[in-house]
């Protein structure tokens, strides 16, 4: 999948008004995910992402912070300059679900293994397309 295809998929899934809005969500969610993952996992995941997506994921990968899904959503909202928790949750869901469909199942399993089980709720909350 190419960068523009990934963003287009997020746009459709998140029902954004335009490509720029979807791209902002992608950047925010991947940046926060990168700081949440530990060890070599950000680099492993980045290796399966198209184009500049890996750059966003690796932006703060050296911070390695641990927090639950609510902390994740709060940080996504901060990245989006004060988005509501509801909007940030929708953004996270659109991006993470697209991510799960883009990388190999084994790689996404490795990502989920580093996150509390509650993160899977972000994947399950997508409406059927």
C-alpha positions, 0 to 999 in steps of 0.5 A: 500500500502506498502513502496516499492509499493509506491516507485515503483508507483512513479518510474513508474509514474516519469519514473525514471531509478531506485528505488533509484532515485524514493526514493530520489524524494519521500523523498524530496517531502514529506519532503517539503510537511510536512513543508508546511502543518499546524496544525495536518495535517502532522500527519493525513496524516502520519497516512495513509502512509506506513512505513518510508514515514511518517518519511519523512513527519514529518521531518520538520513538525514543520516549517509550512511555507507558499509558493506557488507552485513555492516556493514548487518546489524550495524547492524540487529542494534544497532537491534534491541538485540543481535539475532543476525546471523542474525536481523538478516539475516532481518529485512533480507531480509523488509523489503527484499523487501517494499520492492522490491515496494512502490515502483516498479521504477525507484526500487528500481533507484536504491536498489540502484545506491547499494549494493554488489552483495552487497546483492542477496543479501538479496533472493535469500535469501527462501524461496518463499512 
